Amino acid sequence: MKIAVYGANGYQGKLVLAELARHDIDIVLVGRNGARLREAATTAGTVGAEQRVADTDDHDALVAAFRGADAVINCAGPFTSSGPAVISAAIAAGCHHVDTAGEQLYTKAVFDTFAGEAERAGVTVVPSTNDGCVPGDLLAHLVAERVQPIEEITVSHFVTGGGGFSRGSLRSAVETLDAIKAGGLTYDDGDWRIGTPARHTSITLPDTPQPADVVKCPLSEVVTIPRHIAVRHVESLVDAAIAAQLDTPLTPQIIDSLPEGPTEEDRRTQRFTYLIDAVGRDGQTARGILRGHDTYGITAVIAVEAARRLVVDGAKPGVLAPAQAYDPTSFLSFLAPHGISWTITVSDTSTLQQ
Ligand SMILES: NC(=O)c1ccc[n+]([C@@H]2O[C@H](COP(=O)([O-])OP(=O)(O)OC[C@H]3O[C@@H](n4cnc5c(N)ncnc54)[C@H](OP(=O)(O)O)[C@@H]3O)[C@@H](O)[C@H]2O)c1
């Protein structure tokens, strides 16, 4: 199996390279700068791997760079501006495509723009194969099987420790700041809308007596969940303390002066809890709780496994949500040895654990 990594020399790209090398998968490093690709190959321990230079404004060069690969993992953010060119080239080269994007409007645009093209080419595109969207979407599917019919699903993210965001994540946040400030999309009665006020302003975490303040935040799960779950309302929230970190104005110069991303030691100290709260139309409730650590490390594991499964197991051609492309229980179980644990509690108090 051969997998091409676009944006291979970035912080996330190098973690993906190292993860691919652990699986003994043939790698093609792709990016817009040859010197930076060579340096990344050394850092990630993939010196013998093929390297190809292609910029996102040169479609033919990108197609040539991807040709011969079974799948492309795109780690080059911000995705809103450059991601569509990479998908278009991957489809033209006959490659499956996944990416590490956390940009909600980009994820929505991928479904709106590329579904037909990918289907006709016989390839599968799964956007947002990161620490949040894949496990969140898969767990939501399992929660939804226990509450029917569903009125609302609320996804909320809480992260502690870990040394903060990578430079690339901050660049993505700056490029999409308007959507972040507006709270992003809400799914309501069959369509996605921007500017809808949140139904929830606080969420009670497990084992914590006091509710935590939350604010709306554009997570990709709002785009993916309604594709496989019949639900009236989906919104996504984040700990208000995390959102406040983006109140400080960030210029490109400030971002350039920061470290590339959290150190390995910082990543080990990070903990995240993602909650999926579902309410049935009859008032029944269910909660999925997903816990893990090291968002960037687990994103590398998830993106590689997401691409690998598309190649080995196959999935329907087109643009798919994680739960449409992968068996939810199988993929979540695969993540358990990587520190991901999950439970589902239904209001009649029965609890499933992994
Ligand atoms: N849960 C999540 O939402 C989640 C988790 C993990 C990662 N991510 C996302 O993953 C992305 C990567 O993060 P990172 O920390 O690896 O960023 P990074 O270190 O800044 O790396 C970005 C990479 O993308 C390339 N790139 C940027 N703009 C490009 C363009 N216009 N054309 C071609 N290449 C371009 C860069 O190439 P040069 O070096 O040549 O500039 C570099 O290789 C971010 O968008 C981040 O938000 C999201």
The ligand as an SDF file (V2000), in Angstrom:
LIG
                    3D

 48 52  0  0  0  0  0  0  0  0999 V2000
   -8.9510   18.4490   15.7420 N   0  0  0  0  0  0  0  0  0  0  0  0
   -8.5370   19.2760   14.8100 C   0  0  0  0  0  0  0  0  0  0  0  0
   -9.2630   20.1610   14.4020 O   0  0  0  0  0  0  0  0  0  0  0  0
   -7.1370   19.1300   14.2480 C   0  0  0  0  0  0  0  0  0  0  0  0
   -6.2100   18.2500   14.8080 C   0  0  0  0  0  0  0  0  0  0  0  0
   -4.9400   18.1890   14.2510 C   0  0  0  0  0  0  0  0  0  0  0  0
   -4.5920   19.0040   13.1600 C   0  0  0  0  0  0  0  0  0  0  0  0
   -5.5290   19.8480   12.6540 N   0  0  0  0  0  0  0  0  0  0  0  0
   -5.2240   20.7380   11.5150 C   0  0  0  0  0  0  0  0  0  0  0  0
   -4.1560   20.2460   10.7250 O   0  0  0  0  0  0  0  0  0  0  0  0
   -3.5520   21.3490   10.0500 C   0  0  0  0  0  0  0  0  0  0  0  0
   -2.0530   21.2120   10.0850 C   0  0  0  0  0  0  0  0  0  0  0  0
   -1.5560   21.6290   11.3220 O   0  0  0  0  0  0  0  0  0  0  0  0
    0.0230   21.7530   11.5610 P   0  0  0  0  0  0  0  0  0  0  0  0
    0.2030   22.0420   12.9740 O   0  0  0  0  0  0  0  0  0  0  0  0
    0.7110   20.5910   10.9660 O   0  0  0  0  0  0  0  0  0  0  0  0
    0.3920   23.0210   10.6500 O   0  0  0  0  0  0  0  0  0  0  0  0
    1.8390   23.4690   10.1240 P   0  0  0  0  0  0  0  0  0  0  0  0
    2.9160   22.9180   10.9860 O   0  0  0  0  0  0  0  0  0  0  0  0
    1.7520   24.9390    9.9150 O   0  0  0  0  0  0  0  0  0  0  0  0
    1.9540   22.7430    8.7150 O   0  0  0  0  0  0  0  0  0  0  0  0
    1.1460   23.1190    7.6560 C   0  0  0  0  0  0  0  0  0  0  0  0
    1.5910   22.4100    6.3960 C   0  0  0  0  0  0  0  0  0  0  0  0
    0.7360   22.8190    5.3440 O   0  0  0  0  0  0  0  0  0  0  0  0
    1.4890   23.3950    4.2930 C   0  0  0  0  0  0  0  0  0  0  0  0
    0.7100   24.4790    3.6910 N   0  0  0  0  0  0  0  0  0  0  0  0
    0.0790   25.4860    4.3290 C   0  0  0  0  0  0  0  0  0  0  0  0
   -0.5540   26.2730    3.4470 N   0  0  0  0  0  0  0  0  0  0  0  0
   -0.3080   25.7480    2.2140 C   0  0  0  0  0  0  0  0  0  0  0  0
   -0.6900   26.1120    0.8900 C   0  0  0  0  0  0  0  0  0  0  0  0
   -1.4310   27.1850    0.6500 N   0  0  0  0  0  0  0  0  0  0  0  0
   -0.2530   25.3500   -0.1210 N   0  0  0  0  0  0  0  0  0  0  0  0
    0.5080   24.2450    0.0980 C   0  0  0  0  0  0  0  0  0  0  0  0
    0.9060   23.8660    1.3320 N   0  0  0  0  0  0  0  0  0  0  0  0
    0.4890   24.5990    2.3850 C   0  0  0  0  0  0  0  0  0  0  0  0
    2.7670   23.8810    4.9410 C   0  0  0  0  0  0  0  0  0  0  0  0
    3.7600   23.9670    3.9550 O   0  0  0  0  0  0  0  0  0  0  0  0
    4.9890   25.0120    4.0740 P   0  0  0  0  0  0  0  0  0  0  0  0
    5.8790   24.4860    5.1600 O   0  0  0  0  0  0  0  0  0  0  0  0
    5.5960   24.9730    2.7360 O   0  0  0  0  0  0  0  0  0  0  0  0
    4.3830   26.3330    4.4510 O   0  0  0  0  0  0  0  0  0  0  0  0
    3.0160   22.7570    5.9540 C   0  0  0  0  0  0  0  0  0  0  0  0
    3.5710   21.6500    5.3120 O   0  0  0  0  0  0  0  0  0  0  0  0
   -4.1190   22.6220   10.6950 C   0  0  0  0  0  0  0  0  0  0  0  0
   -5.1180   23.1430    9.8400 O   0  0  0  0  0  0  0  0  0  0  0  0
   -4.7480   22.1150   11.9710 C   0  0  0  0  0  0  0  0  0  0  0  0
   -5.8310   22.9170   12.4020 O   0  0  0  0  0  0  0  0  0  0  0  0
   -6.7970   19.9180   13.1690 C   0  0  0  0  0  0  0  0  0  0  0  0
  1  2  1  0
  2  3  2  0
  2  4  1  0
  4  5  1  0
  4 48  2  0
  5  6  2  0
  6  7  1  0
  7  8  2  0
  8  9  1  0
  8 48  1  0
  9 10  1  0
  9 46  1  0
 10 11  1  0
 11 12  1  0
 11 44  1  0
 12 13  1  0
 13 14  1  0
 14 15  2  0
 14 16  1  0
 14 17  1  0
 17 18  1  0
 18 19  2  0
 18 20  1  0
 18 21  1  0
 21 22  1  0
 22 23  1  0
 23 24  1  0
 23 42  1  0
 24 25  1  0
 25 26  1  0
 25 36  1  0
 26 27  1  0
 26 35  1  0
 27 28  2  0
 28 29  1  0
 29 30  1  0
 29 35  2  0
 30 31  1  0
 30 32  2  0
 32 33  1  0
 33 34  2  0
 34 35  1  0
 36 37  1  0
 36 42  1  0
 37 38  1  0
 38 39  2  0
 38 40  1  0
 38 41  1  0
 42 43  1  0
 44 45  1  0
 44 46  1  0
 46 47  1  0
M  CHG  2   8   1  16  -1
M  END
$$$$
